[in-house]
Amino acid sequence: MSQPILIWGAGAIGGTLGAALIRAGEEVIFVDSAREHVDAINGKGLKIVGPVFEEVVRAKACLPEEVEGEYQRTFLCVKAHHTEEAAKALVRHLAADGYVVSAQNGLNERVIARIAGDHRVIGCFVNFGADYLEPGVVQYSGRGAVVIGELDGRFTDRAEDIYQLMRHLEPKALITNNIWGFLWGKLIYGALLFGTALTNDSIADVLGNPAARPVLRRLALEVATVAAINNVRPEAFDGFDPAAFGPLATPEQTKASFDEMVAHNRQSVKSHTGIWRDLAIRKRRTEVDAQLLPVVEIGRESRVPTPMTARLIEMIHEIEDGKRPLDLANIDELARAAA
């Protein structure tokens, strides 16, 4: 049997991924900072619920300070704003020929590469639906795109190995020479999702709302413009077409992409984003700074104004601080940032 796979972060993404790998016969060790979650996994196993598969898988779990040994294959699956802390802890357990796969949201590969080295990071794009429900329980809500790629665009044996592993999670997984295009595509889509999280409505309901669409389209255009000016070619996935939100998009293109995204999200039992869950249920800080602030900063360096993205970040913080309610009216206020 091959060496164990270390999955750092056993929540929605890491838990679902780890369970799929265990079901495929791989040995997995989970690392998580929540003692109750670690205890539950060690005591009763990790329970996966939802429409894709339901199963209790058995694996060793430990807190970051309890990790021992070195590992070649590691996945970093923590929230984006915990990336730096987690990467610094993980790299101490990375074998000389080891690598880190960033199964997260945002441009976290840049952070990990600064800590571990560019050559020890493999890019990863995930868009499946999942939620952490309670200690020891993760909901796998619906399938979504999964893509693997080296940061420099090369096709390598290690990337191929990871790609084959990811096919146990998503049979339609891809390997690409344009992983940055997928990551920036997810940033554009992610801006739309942060927009939906300003409300209590579902992802599909907000994306399908005719009054919200023009606002969200202008928000997405800001992120798409920053990508374009930096010579990034965003990739399409799960109904999201980056060209539909670029400066040359026709109304028909934009409508078609919105409609396809609505259809994709209606297929999932995950009705709201993890962002919304953080704001409305778990009452904790979101990933907004780690995901969207780099867009503002790169935009500033590139002389691309991003007023709506900057205002969206401020509004999410106001909700986090209890100074703003979740309400559809927030979409209208976001529109005023463009003026």
N, C-alpha and C positions, 0 to 999 in steps of 0.2 A: 504494500500500500504506500502511496506517496505521502510526503510530509503533511502535517495538518495545515489547514488554511486558517489564518488569523483574521477574524472580522472584528474590527474596532468600532463599536457602536452597534448595539443589537436591537435598535428600535424598528421603525417602519421599514426602511430600506435594508438595513443590515440583517434584521431578523428574517425578513422574507427571502433575501438572497441566501442566507446561511441555511435556512430550512430546505430550500430547493437543492442546494449542494449536498446536504446530508441525505436527502431522498435519493440522490444520484450515487451515493456510496462514498462520498468524501468525508474525511474527518475534519470537523470544524471546531475551533475554540472561539467563543464569544468573549469580548471585552466590553464592559459597560460601566458607566459611572454611577448608575442607580443601584444601590445595594439591594433593594427589594426586588428589582428585576433579575439581578444576578442570582439571588437566593431562590427565586421562583423557578428559574431555568434549571438550576442545579437540583432542586427538590422534585419538581414535577415535569420538567422538560419545557420546551418552548411550544406553545400551542398556536397554530396558524388557523384562522377561520376565514370564511369568505367563499366566493363562488368559484375561484380557480382551483383550489384544493384545500382540504381541511385535514390536519394531522398534528399529532404531538411528536416532536422530534427531540431526541436526546443528544446533549452535547455538554461539554464542560464550559462553564462561564466563570469569569473572574473580574474583579475591579482592576483598574489600570495599575495600581500599585502592587497587585498580586501576580502580574504576568511574569513568567519565567521563560528563559530560553530565547532562541533566535528562529526566525521564520523567513522563508523565501517568498511565499505567496501571502500577501496581506491586502486587505480591503479596508479603506477608511470610509466609514458610513455615518459619521457624526453630523450634527447640524453645522451649517457652514460657519457660523460664528464661533464654533468650538474647534475649528480646524487646526489653528496654530498650536494650541495647547495639546491637542491629541496627537498631532504629527510629531511634536517634540518628544512625547512619551513613546510613541510607536517606533520611532527611528532607532531607539536604543535596543530594540528587539528585532531589527532588520538584519538578515544575514548579508554577508559580503556580496552575494549575487542576488540579493532579494530586491523586491520592488513593491511599490504601493499603488493600488488601484483606487482612484478617487470616485467612489460611487455616491455622489452627492449632488447638490444643486449649486450652481454658481461657477466661478472661475477658480475653484480651490486648488487646482493643479499648480497654479502660480505660487500659492502659499507653500504647498507641500514641497515643490521643487526647490524653493529657497532654503528649506530645512534639510531635505534628504538628498538634493542634487537632481538636476534635470533627468539624468540617465536612469534614475531609480523610480520614476513616476510614469504610470500608464494612464492615459485619459479614459474616462468612462462617462457615458451619457445614459441616464435612466429616466423613464417617464411612466413607469407602472404606478398604479394606485395602491397605497398602503397606509395604514395608521397603527400607531401604538395605542392599544386600548387600555391595558392595565398590566401590572407586573406579570410577566410570563405569557402574555397574550398579544398577538399582532394580527391585524386584519389585512389580508391580501385582497384588495378590493377589485382589481381589474388589470388586465394585461396592458402593456404599453411598450413603446420602443426602447430597445437596449442596444447601445453601440459601444464598441471598444476601438481604441486607436492610439498609436504612439504619438507623443507630442510633436515630433519632428516629421510626421507623415510617413515614416518608413513602415514596411511590413516586416515583422520580426517573428521568430519562433515563439518568444514569450507572449507576444500579443495574440498570436494564433492559439496558444494554450489557454489564455484567459477567455478568448472568444468561444472556444469549445466548452469551457466551464459555464459561461453565461447562457449558452444554449439550453442548459438544464433548467434555467429560470425562464427564459423566453426563446422558444424554438426559432423565432424569426429574428433573433439578434443579428447584428451586422458588425463587420470589421471595416474600418475606414482609414483613408489617408487624409481625412479632413475632420479630425475630432474637434478642432477649435470651431469649425463651422456648426457642428451639432451643439456645442456648449453655448455659443453665442445665439443660436436659434432658440435654445432653451431659455436664455436670458430675455429674449424678446417675448417669448411666451410667458416666462415668469413674471414680467412686468404686467402682463394682462391678468395673471392670477393674483398678484398683489392688489390690482385694481378691484377684482371681484371680492377680495377679503375686506374691503372697506364697508361691505354690506353684510347683511345676514342672509342674503339670497344665495342659492346654490351657484356653483361655477357655470353650469349650463344655462341657468336662468339669466345670469348677468350677461354672459356672452351672447345670449339670444335676444337681449333687450334692445329694441331699435334705438331707444334714447341713449343707451350706454355705448353703443358701438362707435359712434364718431369720436367720443372721448378716448376710448381704448385704442382706437386706430391711431390717433395722434400720439398717444403715449408710446405705442409700439414703434412708431416711426422714429421717435427720438433714439431709441436703442438701436434700431436698424441702421440709422444714419451713422452712429458712432462705430458700429461694426464695419460699415462700408468704407468709411474714411480711413480705417485701419486695415484695409485690404482683406477683410474677413468675408468669406462667402457662406452665410448661414444656410443650414440644411433644413429640409422639411421633415415632418414626422407627425403621425397621429392626427392628420387633418390640418395641422398648422403649416401654412405655406408662407415662408418669410417674404417671398416676392410680393405677396398680397398686402404687405405692410410697409413696403418700400416706397420711395418717392415717385416711382413710375407706375404704381399699381392703379388699376382701374377700379371703380366702385363694384363692378361685377366680380372681379378677382377677390376683393376684400370680403364681400358678402359670401362668396362661395367658401372661403376659408373659415369664416365665422360659423357658417352652417355646418361644416364638417367637424369643427371642434366641438360644437354643441352636440352633434350626433355621437362623437366619440365619448364625451363625458357622460352622456345619458346612459351609456352601456355599463358604466361603473357604479358599484354600490357606494363609492366614495363621492358623496354629493358636494362636499366642501373641501377646500384646500387645507393642508397642514398649517398654513399661515392662519387661516380662520380659527382652527382648533386651538392654536397657541393663544390667540386673542380672546376668543369667546369662552373656551372651556378650560384650558390649562392656565390661563392668566399669566403668561410668561413672555419674555422677549422673543421676537421673531428673528428670522434670518435676513431682515430687510437691509441692514447695513452691509453684511457680508456679500449679499447677492447684488444689490442695486447701487450701492455707493461706488463700487469700482466703475460702473457705467458713467456716473457723474464725473468722477475723477479723470477717467480716460477721455471723456468728452471735453473736459476743461483743457487737458493737454493737447487735444486735437482741434481746439477752437470750434467745438460743436456744442451749442447751447442745449441744455437738458432741463428746462424749468419744470416740466410736468413730472419727470422722474424725481427731481429734488423735492418737489412739493409732496409727491406720493410718500417718500421716505418720512418727511415731517409728519404727515397725517397718520401714518402707521405708528409712529412714536407717540403721537397724541392719544391714540387708542390704547396703546400699551400703558400709558401713564394715567388712564382713566379720565382724560380731558376731552375725549370725543367719543360719541356713541357709534356703534356700527349701524349704518343707515344708508339707504340708496341715495339719499341727498348728497352724500360725500362725493359721488361720481360727478354731480353737477359742479361742486366746489373745485374738484380737480380740474375740470374743464377751464375754469377761470385762470388757472396757472399759466395756460398757454397764451392768454391775453396779456 
